[in-house]
Amino acid sequence: MKDPMNYIERFCYKHPDFGVKNLMKYVAIANAAFWLLGAVNPVLLSYLSFDPALVLRGQIWRVITFALYPPSVGMLALVAIYFYYWIGSTLEQYWGTPQFTIYFFSGLLLTLLYGFLVYFIGGVRIALDAQYVYLSMFFSFAALFPDMEVLLFFVLPIKMKWLALVNAAYFVLGIATMPFPVNLLPLVAVLNFFVFCGGDLLRRRPRKPSANTVNFRKESRRIQREQSQQLYNHKCAVCGRTDKSNPELEFRYCSRCAGYHCFCEEHINSHIHFTE
């Protein structure tokens, strides 16, 4: 079974203009505006969260406004808004606008679908906001940049991976203590994290080399040595075909590999990424 990320990356490659550029800037502005609205009249915030029963009664705006609900309360909300803006903007720079847009809206869509599902099947009404979508963004950021430090309470430097472990503990605790089927909502809402970052996490686990495992460091040196001796411009780091031996193939460089590594069209989406 192919990794879903292969299809997502292929779509993003073919549609570089897809998505909302600087998406988190608009989300943060809406968060701040709704926070200010709630500070003036807290009752107004109750009209923003997602409630399947109320949506079916005509309050359609809730399928949009729930995504812009402030991520926290009080003055802490302003800190949270900036924090998630920073995380989202960094992810967009790292992944690109198309991929980050798919990531953000897939989390929202999963949340909406589950909210409707439990209402239609079990008659359970869940008032939803986007807190677990933001949490999935945080988990993705910590998976991609585990050693990056942030100032906890603006004073204590702490690495993202330790913050992620603490949040993961609360995440698991919520699943264990909340009643069914509400307790499955956090898991459903962060499925996009496992799709987008699960493969990278698994590849970080040490594996015993097999007879078919490619030593990419050795292969890279071999390819560089051959390139200096032969007249071709591109050579696939997996199969070894070149633009001279196979002129019908397209060759591309992988943006997720460390360094510059070329792959043919058959292996650009199916190779193991270089890490150093």
C-alpha positions, 0 to 999 in steps of 0.5 A: 500500500502506498504512502498517502503522502506520495499522492499529496506531494504529487498533487502539490507538485502539479498544483504549486498555486493551490492553497491559501498563502499566509493562511495562518495570518488570516486565521490569527486575525480572525482569532483575535477579532473573535477573542475581542468579541468575546471580551465584550460579550462572552455570550457571542462566542457561543454562536461560533462553535460547531453544533451539528443540531444547530447547523441543521437548523440553519446556523450554517456559519458554524461550520466555518466559525468553529475553525476561528474560535480563539484557542484559549481564554483571557490574556493567555489567548493572545499568547496562544494565537501568536504561538499557533501563528508562528507554528503554522507559518513555519510549517507553511514555509517548510512544506509549501502553501499547497501542502500546509493548506491541505493539512489544515483543512483536512484536520477541520474536515475530519473534525466536522465529519466526526461531529456529524457522525456521532450526532447522526448515529448516537444522537450525541451533540458535541460543541466543537472548536479547532483546538485539536487541529491546532494541537495536531499542528503543534505535534507536526512542528515538534516532529519536524523540529524536535530540538528547537527551543522555545521560552516557556512562560517567556523565561524557561527555555525548553525543547519542542519535543519535551513540550510535545511529550507533555501535550501527548500525555494530556492527549492520552489522558483525555481519551482515557477519561472522556466518555465514548464517543467524545473521547475519540474526537481528539484521535480523529482530529489529529489523523492528519498528523499521522498521515503527514508526519507518521512516515518520518517518525517511523523512518527515524527508528533504527533499523537493521540493514537488510540485503536490499537496503541501499547505503545512501551515503555510499551511493551518493559518493559513487554517483558523484564520482560517476558524474564527474567521469560521464557526460550526463546532467541527471542521474537517479540516486535509486536506479542509476538511470541518467538523462543520457541513457533514458532521455524519455524520463523526467528527473527532479530533485527532492526538497525533503532530502538533506542536500541535493539528490536527483531522482527519476519520475518513478522514484521521486515519490517512492524513495527513502529520504536522505537525512545527511 
